[in-house]
Amino acid sequence: MSNLAHFRSNVHVGLLTATLAWASASPAQTPAPPMNRLSVEPRVPRLGITPCVVELFKDVDTGWYGEPMFEPEFEYAPPPGCPGPWAKVIFSVELSGPGTTGIANVTFALGDERRNDQIATTLLTAGAQYNAGQATWRVERDITEYSALLSQARPGFARDTDYYLRDPYWGDSPRASGRMIFYPATPALPAPEVPDVIVPIAPTSPNVISLPRNIERAYLDVYSQLTYFWFSCVPADAVASWPLLGQTPLAMGDRRPQAGDTEGQGCTGSNYRDVVVRIDGTAVGTAPLYPWLNSDLNLDFERSVDVPVPTPQSLNLMPFRIDLSPYAALLSDGQEHTIQILYARVEDEQRWFFAKSQLLLYLDRGTTQITGGVTRNTLDGTPLTATITRNDWTTDGTLLTGDVDRQYRRQYEVAGYVNTSRGRVDTSVRQEHTFASTQWVSLLGYEAPADHDYAQVVEIASVTERTTLRQRGATVLAYDRIRHHYPLRIIYTAGGGTIAGVATLNHASAYVEQGHHQQGSHTRPAGSYADRVYANFVGSRSFNAVQGTYTGWRGARSHYFHDNAGSCFRERVTWLRENVTEHTQGVGCPNGINRVRGFAHPDGSPDNLGWLR
């Protein structure tokens, strides 16, 4: 039997004593009302002991990203009489509406003495949803892993991060209130292992940074979001043959033409995007993009399907964690290194700089200098595999129809080792991302910009699977497997055109199915842990722009979470027009009650398993 197989056979007998000690000492969340009446996102589990609370800001305007001088700052200071280390830290924000479509989301971050909001650590990217039935939305994140930032006072920033291509003054900015909740460590609830150093990565240029020389493990949290509908892009050769495909104002997108603006609404090119991380020009890791939906599938079809209940991750955007530990020795060599986080697409591997990310570093306190090297990297220099299995377009009179099937695949392994004070540790990361896309497009009146009908059916399946093995000699220190599945299906129609340079919408309809599915299994010498998140949305709406009426307005949203330590969370809401018809909690959980262990991450955010030791 291999070392790994022997290791797994032992830990999979059940949760071991060390694991059960933390789990039993961490009380399950007691039944509570929904965090938001019109959403199903789970609140961060509490620990059942009295916390220390720091009020950060109260009812501040979140401003607009194009005018940073109006973005509010706040001052953070550690809780008096409640020094770290902490068993848990929660960041809780309330956004008061109406958060109209003028604002998609707001990023909250902590800076340093330079007071540069471009070099700050993101704690949460939260959204406010317009709805007359709920004026205030609460969003929470477990930020225990960022405890290294919280030991000293520092400035904070609330930044509008809505990059819509529209008039920024439409609608009212949300107002925000925020606080941090600290749970002091106790013998029963000890502080988990957390990163020693957090390094924010600036958003708009390559970062040249100097790092500690004793980095044992390194991770990068990235917030992968593009506001426009990249997954709806039609092939460039079809647009070249029928230009209205790219110029129609009826397609899905976030453009509202301004005076003299002739650029079209439709998206052209490949419909694949991901994020590539480069160290000194070498590709070292990737992250998928969640197919994030803003409220308006078209700016003239406002709040298309997500009223009154938001789609997954629109209230709380999840970061994706990239394991850079194979490069820990390189980052520890005392030299300056350049880190770039770039969007990648088929046409241009380095088109856009990415916006929000930060390094999480674990240090070897037993040495002042880590050595080692990279032993394998099959990502750098290997192109994305792209296959078009169908790209068929036909005309019948004034009707143009197209069927497009595309597949993309990125598979790689990165491995390296570090010589620590406890011996050599080897880390290998294997990741595969597959992206399958099916499109059907119809353009009735493909040569009539002033009067045509546009329809598109988009169906994608984005799946990322990663396996990480970390071992010291014959001892397996960690074996992790995680799978992210982002399914999306949109059926969209619109009628109207462009007359004298002015876009006109006569009617539109949309049907959306979207999911955030995630499952992980993790083994450590102390025990094992497995969990699953299953979040789904389905919604529809039709709009008669001439009469200003809606039909077919209904939907359902659910969020399920469970783990092998006894956690179970189930919440579901359905609606008809603007009215919630049913909101259930705990249906399918033991005794019909939601109970979540204090260390769990029911929202699907990254978890370093610092408590599992």
Secondary structure, DSSP 8 states (H G I E B T S, - for coil): --HHHHHHHHHTTS--HHHHHHHHHS--------SSTT---------SS--EEEEEEEEEE---TT-GGGS-EEEE---TT--S-EEEEEEEEEEES---TT---EEEEE--TT--TTS-EEEEEE-----TT-SEEEEEEE-GGGGGGTTS-EEEEEEE----BS-TTSS---EEEEEEEEEE--SSS------SEEEEE-SSS-EEE---S-EEEEEEEE----SS-GGG-B-HHHHHHSTHHHH-TTSSSSB---TT----SS-BS----EEEEEETTEEEEEEE------S-SBTTB-S-S-SSS--TTTSB---EEEE-GGGHHHHTSSS-EEEEEEEE-SS-TT-EE---EEEEEEE-TT-S--EEEEEEESSTT---EEEEEEEEEEEETTEEEEEEEEEEEEEEEEEEEEEETTEEEEEEEEEEEEEEEEEEEEEETTT-TTSEEEEEEEEEEEEEEEEEEEEETTEEEEEEEEEEEEEEEEEEEEEEEEETTEEEEEEEEEEEEEEEEEEEEEEETTEEEEEEEEEEEEEEEEEETTTTEEEEEEEEEEEEEEETTS-EEEEEEEEETTEEEEEEESTTSGGG--B--TT--TT------TT--
